[in-house]
Amino acid sequence: MPRYVKVTKVNEMPPGTAREFQADGKMIALFNVGGKFFAVDNTCLHRGGPLGQGALEGEVVTCPWHGWKFNVATGEAVFNEQIKVRTYEVKVEGEDITVELES
C-alpha cells in the first residue's frame, strides 16, 4: 500500500531548483518546475550519476556526469522515450512536500 513520506518544505525548494533527498532508504531527486513539484529516482540510468545535482531547464534535467537528459515529469530520456527513470507522485500538504513510496 502506498504511503507519503515528507522530504522537505515548500520554502526550501524555490522554482527552478533540483535537490536530493533520502526517503526511507531511497535516494530521490526532487524538482520544482514553475511551482509544480516532480520526483524521480536520483540515479541516472547511464552510469549512476546523481540527477538531483543536475542542471534543470524547464522539465528537463541533465545528469552532471555524462549529460543524459530526462523529463522530470515523465521520467523519459529525451533521446529515447523507451528509457525511463522511475517517477514518484508528489503532494504538497500545507508547507510540507511529500513523496509517495510503496510500503
C-alpha positions in Angstrom: 0.0 0.0 0.0 1.5 3.4 -1.0 2.3 6.0 1.7 3.6 9.5 1.6 6.9 10.5 3.2 7.9 14.1 3.9 11.1 15.1 2.2 11.3 18.9 2.7 9.3 22.2 3.0 8.0 24.2 0.1 10.0 27.3 1.0 13.2 25.2 0.8 12.6 24.4 -2.9 12.3 27.6 -5.0 11.2 27.3 -8.7 14.0 26.0 -10.9 15.7 24.0 -8.2 16.8 20.4 -8.0 17.7 18.6 -4.8 18.5 15.2 -3.5 16.7 13.6 -0.6 16.7 10.2 1.2 13.2 8.9 1.9 13.1 5.6 3.7 16.4 4.4 2.2 15.6 5.6 -1.3 17.5 8.4 -2.9 15.0 10.7 -4.6 15.7 13.7 -6.8 13.1 16.4 -6.3 12.5 19.3 -8.8 10.4 22.5 -8.7 9.3 23.4 -12.2 7.4 26.7 -12.1 5.9 25.9 -8.7 5.0 22.3 -9.6 7.0 19.5 -7.9 8.3 16.3 -9.5 10.3 13.4 -8.1 12.3 10.7 -9.8 15.0 8.1 -8.8 18.2 10.0 -8.1 20.3 7.6 -10.1 20.9 8.2 -13.9 20.4 5.0 -15.9 23.6 5.6 -17.9 26.4 5.5 -15.3 24.6 6.1 -12.0 25.1 9.9 -11.8 23.1 11.9 -9.3 20.2 13.5 -11.1 19.4 15.8 -8.2 22.7 17.5 -8.8 21.9 18.1 -12.4 21.0 21.3 -14.3 17.3 21.8 -14.6 15.9 23.6 -17.7 12.1 23.6 -17.8 11.1 19.9 -17.3 14.4 18.5 -18.4 17.3 17.6 -16.0 20.8 16.9 -17.4 22.9 14.4 -15.5 26.0 16.1 -14.2 28.3 13.1 -15.0 27.7 12.4 -18.7 24.9 14.7 -19.9 22.0 12.3 -20.3 18.7 14.2 -20.2 15.4 13.2 -18.6 12.0 14.7 -18.5 11.3 15.0 -14.7 7.5 14.9 -15.2 7.5 11.6 -17.2 10.9 10.1 -16.3 11.6 9.6 -20.1 15.0 10.1 -21.5 14.9 13.0 -24.0 16.7 11.0 -26.7 14.7 7.7 -26.3 11.3 7.6 -24.6 11.7 3.8 -24.0 14.4 4.6 -21.4 12.8 5.9 -18.2 13.8 6.6 -14.6 11.2 5.8 -12.0 8.9 8.7 -11.1 7.1 9.3 -7.8 3.9 11.1 -7.1 4.4 14.3 -5.1 1.9 16.0 -2.9 2.1 19.4 -1.1 0.4 19.1 2.3 0.4 22.6 3.9 4.1 23.6 3.8 5.4 20.0 3.5 6.4 18.3 0.3 5.7 14.5 0.4 6.7 11.7 -2.0 4.7 8.5 -2.5 6.6 5.4 -1.7 5.5 1.8 -1.7 5.2 0.1 1.7 
